[in-house]
Amino acid sequence: MTAPHRALVVVDVQQEYFAGPLQIQHPPREESLANIVTAVETAKANGLPVVLVQHRLPEGAPIFAEGTAGFELHPDVDAVVDPSWKRVTKSFGSVFAGTDVAAWLREQGIDTVSIVGFMTNNCDLATAVEAEGLGFMAEVLSDASGAINLANEAGHVSAEALHATLMVLLQSNFAAVATTAQWVEAVRGGEPLAKNNLVESAIGGSAAVAAG
């Protein structure tokens, strides 16, 4: 396999996810934050392009309103930002929707996007899924992202179960899923991450269920 041309996409590491109703629940947000910082520092040390994304809603919105504390980047991430990096705001789940991120990545010769940030169950998922249609390989760092507890008319699910399920789902088709440590080693070695496929995952799933 050829060496990937990666860019790190840092999704919405904003204060909104550290307080209030959208507070990240799993993995523990301080652990995922530390891993995000590690990924950013690794990208910087290895010359990877970085896209820094913030979700923005209109003034008066209950969350992510520009100018509010919740809109701001977490200070741990803000402290390691390079002014030369690509910065965008978005109003949809995917970082590609309504932005010039895909065009910018192509200009940089990027074929693989490494996704960190929040949330696993919304913007990370949407970005990884849309990447496929745009012709990019996607990588998701499982311990540098995070989910929330959900409950609605369709049922309820814990953040831990939701995060684990989405990692399996992404690895089955849409992205290569790895820990931050595994990703760091892959970056340093210029190697791709292993990605499964839907057929193999289906066969493995049937075997796992049959084994109890």
ABEGO torsion letter per residue (X at the ends): XBBBBBBBBBBGBBAAAABEAABBAOBBAAAAAAAAAAAAAAAAAAGBBBBBBBBBBBBGBABGBBGBAAABBBAAAAAABBAABBBBBBABABAABGBAAAAAAAAAGBABBBBBEOBAABAAAAAAAAAAAAGBBBBBBAAABBBBBBBBAAEBBBAAAAAAAAAAAAAAAABBBBBAAAAAAAAAAGBBBBBBBAAAAAAAAAAAAAAX
